[in-house]
Every structure is written in structure tokens, then in C-alpha cells.
Amino acid sequence: MTESASDIWSSWDSGSMISKNNSSCSQQTRFNLVQVKGAWNRQPEQSQTAEGKLSDAKIYENKSEHGVSWTVFSPITFTYRVIQCKNILDPSDDTLLWGHVGDDELKGTLINSKPVKRFVVIDETVNQLYGSWVTQYFEARQVVHKILPLPTTEENKSLELVTKILQEVHQFGIDRRSEPIIAIGGGVCLDVVGLAASLYRRRTPYIRVPTTVLSYIDASVGAKTGVNFAGGKNKLGSYIPPVATFLDCSFFQTLPPRQISNGMAEMLKMALMKHRGLFELLEADGRRLLSTKMQSCDTSSSSEHEHSATVSIRIAIETMLEELAPNLWEDDLDRLVDFGHLISPELEMRVLPALLHGEAVNIDMSFMVYVSHQKGLLTADEKNRIIRCMLGLDLPVWHQDCTLALVQKSLRERLKHSAGSVRMPLPTGLGRAEIFHDMIEDNILCQAYAKWTDELSSSGNK
């Protein structure tokens, strides 16, 4: 088991101690780090702190007959903002340029610095719809800018796309700390740009502007970036949060209905895992939310529909942030947000581009609902309500390529890459879930698969 930072910390006393892990005695000392006139210096923790800047980092020194070793404890803190906004491409609105800056004094300094520069990567379909607005925004603000439209689809989600971005960024030239790269598009665009930003000068800040329901709720609020590699989904990537995510649901107005439904799969995931109220809202009002494209996100309005859209989006984001914020680097592999993501990566890549990401996730969730029922975790009524809700959101609940062999292979891969435990989130009620560590018994898996296919195969493929 990997030792956490707190475990390491607690294994040291306030000064020095004798090692328990070495047959011979060794002296261990903990040092603070203090900066004076630009230089960092070690200082034994029991000594009085010298005047200067104290770091949260520590150095643990171990002296033994074999020599000296050091353990570095260096906590990393990321602060990023997730901001709901309206009319983000209105030139009179500051959000796109300065919404990521929380310090008013720093904001004033940056605004007065000339010239202001921004590099923008935009999905090529989004560019056809909104590219002229983006150009007008930066021209009106007298911003030196470069807009790079790219085909950010799952089929193109590769290192080649990342390299293309990096070449263009390098040619344009940006300040690696004060001029964030802006990504405008769906989840693939946000993931690819995030990876490029993490690589350029080892870390360049970036901003996410999601334009699909899926990326609005899921990809935009976490820290993961990535591209597909060696036939696997997101096999290459990094954990680098954006400095900010700007959420403007007006982009949904130009989405085709299938993309609205696709995004609501991730919303339903959070409902099933931890929020019965959100599930009941989607169950009762999902069709209307679909038909109106999740508009009326204005919290100042009081109509029933506007309330449903606003509340459902808010709950989905809040529950997602609750699960992601304590575990941005996935040090803990027990993650409720992995529901729907055990089988779907294999299925999605196998049938690409037939299924969208949320559709593949929903097929995975649909099958796992049958597994939960077979294990006695869900009642028949609960199972049926969940499937009806999925169908009401125009989401596929079965696919011919999601074979029992694919399911078994996916679970074996999960076991291999999750520290010896399958770590399977399963619903145990409406809005309740647990993580199960043991592999599902073959008889339960086979019985669940047979019932799933028998009852839902007539629904057809998406």
C-alpha cells in the first residue's frame, strides 16, 4: 500500500528518532526550509525559526553507517476557479480575459500591461458557429491573439494533435505564467489542450470553456488531461487543473439533440452514485430538459423549467467537485466517479465513432445496474426506474458489441491496473453507492448479462 503524505509525516517525531526499518541504528532528523534573501536553507525543526519565509516543504535526513539519505516532503497545492457565467463572448464582459485572476491588484497590473496576448484553440465545428464571435471579442478588446481551429474528435485525440498545438504556441509566443492558453470546445478539445499546456515549458496555465453538456459537467471541472494511445482511451496524460473553467450554457443552444443526451449521461451518473434528488428530477423532468437543451440556467428566474435546469446542473457540478477535489491526482483509486467507466473505454474504442462517450458510459451503467440487482443491491423496481430514466433521456441501454467477453476482459484490465482490486462502484439504491473490491462471481456476472441482453436488446443499438 502506498504511504500517504500524512502517513510519512506522522512517522517522524518533532526532532529525530531511531529507524525501525534498519537492522543497524540510524539517526533521522527533520528540517524546515526557510528563505532569507532569496536563498533557501535547512533548519532543524526544533530550532527557533529564523526570520524569513517558511516553506510547507520539509527535508527528512537519515544518517546511518551506510551513508546519508534524504526524504523530501513537498506538498503541492492547486487553486482553480469554476465560474458560471453568461454571454462570455460579449466584448463588454471581462470573464474570458480576466476571470481567472482572483487578486484584484494583480488583475489591475495585468490589464494595464501591453500588449495583452491570448492563444486560443477551438474545435473546428465550434469555430464554424462561434469563431467570428471569438475574433470580434479579442479585436474589440485590442488583444493580440491567435485562434487555432482543430478537428478535436475522439478519432483525432492523439499526440500529433498535441504537437500541432505546441508548435503553434511556440511560434506565436506567450508568457508562460501570465498568458493562459484558452480551450473552447468539447471534452476532447479540453483534454488535448490541457495536455499541451502541461508540456509547454513544463507547465503553462490554461483556461477551459466547455461548449457541450458532457464537457460542462465532467471534463471541465477536474484536473485530468489526456490523449488516446496504442488503441487505448486516454492512455497518455497528466493531472494539471486549469487556472479556471468558464461555464456558459448558452453554447448548448446550437448542439444537436444527441449531444444534449450524451452529456446527461454523466449527470445521471452523479445522481445514481450520490444524489437521489437529482435522479428524481431527471426522472420527472428529463424529457423537457432535453427538448429545451438545458437552457434557462438563469438563477434569477423562478419558472419551473428554469429551476429544473439550474438545479440539475448545479447539483451535477457540486457532486462532481466533491468527489474530485480531495483526490485530484487519484492517489486514492476508490472513486465513485468511475461508475460507468469500467467497460465503456473498451467498448467506445472498439466501435469508434459509432458511440459518443456518454452513450458508452450509459451502456456500462445500464449493465452495472443489472449486476447490482443480481447481487441484491437494487430492487427490481429501482432497476426498472433507472432504465426507464435512461430511455427517457434518449440514452442507449444496450449494445451488441458489449459482449460478455468484452465485459470480462475489461474487468480483468481493471484488476490489473487498480492495485489488485477491481474497485467497482455499484448503486445500492437510488442515489446511494458503494465501492466493491472483490471480482464479481462468474455466475452473477453471467446471469446479469443474460437478463440484461434478454430484457434490453430489443431497444437496439444507438
ZATORSE-692402 format. One record per residue (C-alpha): residue in three letters; x negated, y negated, z negated. Coordinates in steps of 0.2 Angstrom, whole numbers, plus 5000, padded with zeros to 4 digits. Layout:
residues N
ALAXYZ;...
This chain:
residues 462
MET500050005000;THR499349835005;GLU499049724990;SER499949554990;ALA499149394985;SER499949394968;ASP499349564965;ILE497549514969;TRP497749354958;SER498449454943;SER496949574944;TRP495749444939;ASP495649364922;SER495349174919;GLY493449194919;SER492549364923;MET492849544920;ILE492149714922;SER492649804938;LYS493649964936;ASN493350024953;ASN491450054952;SER490550184943;SER489250054938;CYS489649894929;SER489949734939;GLN490249564934;GLN491649464943;THR491949284942;ARG493249174949;PHE492849004956;ASN493948854960;LEU493448744975;VAL493348554973;GLN492948424987;VAL491848274982;LYS491348154995;GLY491848275009;ALA490948425003;TRP491748574995;ASN490948654980;ARG491248804969;GLN491648784951;PRO491848914938;GLU493748914934;GLN493348904915;SER492348744918;GLN493148574917;THR493648524934;ALA492548384942;GLU493348234949;GLY493848264967;LYS495148364977;LEU495548534970;SER496048664983;ASP497348804981;ALA495948924988;LYS494849024976;ILE493249124978;TYR493049284968;GLU491249334966;ASN490749514962;LYS488949554957;SER488349724955;GLU486749824956;HIS487149844975;GLY487149654978;VAL488549524979;SER490249524987;TRP491549394989;THR493449394990;VAL494249244997;PHE496049194992;SER496649065004;PRO498549035004;ILE499248965020;THR500748855019;PHE501848805034;THR503148675034;TYR504348665049;ARG505948575052;VAL507548645059;ILE508748505064;GLN510448505071;CYS510648355082;LYS511748285096;ASN511348215113;ILE509548255111;LEU509148195129;ASP509948025126;PRO508447895128;SER509147795113;ASP508847955102;ASP507147975094;THR507348155089;LEU506448235104;LEU504948125102;TRP504848095083;GLY506048215074;HIS504648325069;VAL503748195059;GLY504448195041;ASP503248055035;ASP503947885039;GLU502247795038;LEU501447925049;LYS502947915061;GLY502647725062;THR500747745066;LEU501147875080;ILE502547765088;ASN501347615089;SER499947725096;LYS499747705115;PRO499947795126;VAL501247925119;LYS501048095129;ARG502048245130;PHE501848415139;VAL503548495142;VAL503848675148;ILE505648705154;ASP506448855160;GLU506748835179;THR508648865178;VAL508748745164;ASN507748625174;GLN508948635188;LEU510348575176;TYR509448455164;GLY507748425172;SER508248245178;TRP508848205161;VAL507248255153;THR506248155166;GLN507348005163;TYR507148015144;PHE505248005145;GLU505247875158;ALA506447765148;ARG505347785133;GLN503747755143;VAL502947915138;VAL501547995149;HIS502248165152;LYS502048325162;ILE503548435165;LEU503148615170;PRO504648725176;LEU504348905174;PRO505349065178;THR505449125159;THR506449285161;GLU506149445152;GLU505349525168;ASN504049375168;LYS503649375150;SER501849415151;LEU500049345148;GLU500049275165;LEU501449155161;VAL500449105145;THR498849075155;LYS499848975168;ILE500448855153;LEU498648845146;GLN497948795162;GLU499148655165;VAL499048595147;HIS497148595148;GLN497248495165;PHE498448375158;GLY497548345141;ILE498348325124;ASP497848285107;ARG497948455098;ARG498648385082;SER499748235086;GLU500548285103;PRO501548435102;ILE502048545117;ILE503848545119;ALA504848705125;ILE506548685132;GLY507448845137;GLY508049015130;GLY507149135119;VAL505849195132;CYS505349015135;LEU505148985117;ASP504149145114;VAL502949115128;VAL502648935124;GLY502348975106;LEU501049105110;ALA500148975122;ALA500148845108;SER499448965096;LEU498049005108;TYR497648825114;ARG496248755103;ARG496648895091;ARG498248815086;THR499248665094;PRO500948615087;TYR502448645097;ILE504248605097;ARG505748715101;VAL507348655110;PRO508448815112;THR509648805126;THR510548975124;VAL511649035109;LEU510449185107;SER508849075105;TYR509848945095;ILE510249065081;ASP508749185082;ALA507149145091;SER507148965087;VAL507148975068;GLY505749095064;ALA503849105067;LYS503649245080;THR502949215097;GLY502549355110;VAL502549425127;ASN502849595134;PHE501349715137;ALA500949885143;GLY502849915146;GLY503249875128;LYS504349725122;ASN503349585113;LYS501849695110;LEU500649545110;GLY501049395100;SER500749285084;TYR501549215069;ILE501549025072;PRO503048925067;PRO503448765077;VAL503248605069;ALA505148585072;THR506648655081;PHE508048545088;LEU509748615089;ASP510948535101;CYS512448645105;SER512948535120;PHE511748645130;PHE513048785129;GLN514248695140;THR513348755155;LEU513048935150;PRO513949075159;PRO515149165148;ARG513949325147;GLN512649215139;ILE513849155126;SER514249335121;ASN512449385122;GLY512049255108;MET513449305097;ALA512749475095;GLU511349405084;MET512749305074;LEU513649465072;LYS512049555066;MET511849425052;ALA513749445047;LEU513649635046;MET512049635036;LYS512449505023;HIS514049395025;ARG515749465026;GLY516549295028;LEU515549265044;PHE516149435050;GLU517949395046;LEU517849235055;LEU517149315071;GLU518449455070;ALA519849325069;ASP519149185080;GLY517849265091;ARG518849255107;ARG519149075105;LEU517349035101;LEU516849125117;SER518149035128;THR517648865121;LYS515748905122;MET515448875104;GLN515748685106;SER516448565093;CYS514948585082;ASP515348415075;THR515448425057;SER516448265056;SER517948345064;SER519248435055;SER520148535068;GLU520248725065;HIS519248775080;GLU517848645077;HIS517748705059;SER517548885065;ALA516148845077;THR515248735065;VAL515448855050;SER514949015061;ILE513348935067;ARG512848855051;ILE513049025042;ALA512149125055;ILE510649005054;GLU510648995035;THR510749185033;MET509349205046;LEU508249075037;GLU508549155020;GLU507849325027;LEU506449245037;ALA505749105026;PRO505049215012;ASN504249335025;LEU503649235040;TRP502149345043;GLU503149505040;ASP501949565026;ASP503549655020;LEU504149775033;ASP505849795024;ARG506849675035;LEU508749665036;VAL508549565052;ASP507849725061;PHE509649785062;GLY509949815080;HIS508149815084;LEU507549995081;ILE508250075098;SER508549915108;PRO506749875113;GLU506550035121;LEU508250035129;GLU508049855135;MET506349885143;ARG506950045151;VAL508449965160;LEU507749795163;PRO508549675169;ALA510249765168;LEU510449715149;LEU510149555141;HIS509349555124;GLY510849535113;GLU511849665123;ALA510449795120;VAL510449745102;ASN512349765101;ILE512249935108;ASP510949985095;MET512049905081;SER513550005088;PHE512650165087;MET512050125070;VAL513750095064;TYR514250275068;VAL512650335059;SER513250235044;HIS514950315045;GLN514250485047;LYS513150455031;GLY514750405022;LEU514150225020;LEU515650155030;THR517450205030;ALA518250245046;ASP519250085045;GLU517649975043;LYS516850065058;ASN518350035069;ARG518549855064;ILE516649825068;ILE516849905085;ARG518449805089;CYS517549645084;MET516149685096;LEU517349725110;GLY518249565106;LEU516549465109;ASP516349555126;LEU514849645120;PRO514449825126;VAL514549955113;TRP513850105123;HIS512650135137;GLN512250295147;ASP510350265146;CYS510450255127;THR510250445126;LEU509950545111;ALA508150575117;LEU507850385118;VAL508550365100;GLN507450505093;LYS505950435102;SER506250255096;LEU506450315078;ARG504850415079;GLU503950255085;ARG504750155071;LEU504050285059;LYS502350275067;HIS502150085066;SER503050045050;ALA501850115037;GLY502550285037;SER504350235033;VAL505750215045;ARG506350065036;MET508150075044;PRO509349935039;LEU511150005039;PRO512849925035;THR513549995018;GLY515149895020;LEU515749735029;GLY514349605025;ARG513349725015;ALA511749825019;GLU510349925013;ILE508649975020;PHE508450165021;HIS506650235021;ASP506950415025;MET507150485043;ILE508950525047;GLU509350705046;ASP509450785063;ASN511250845060;ILE511850675055;LEU510950595070;CYS511650715082;GLN513450715075;ALA513450525075;TYR512850525093;ALA514150645099;LYS515550545091;TRP514850385097;THR514750445115;ASP516450535114;GLU517350385107;LEU516550235116;SER515850305133;SER517450265142;SER517050075138;GLY515750095152;ASN514050005154;LYS513949815154;
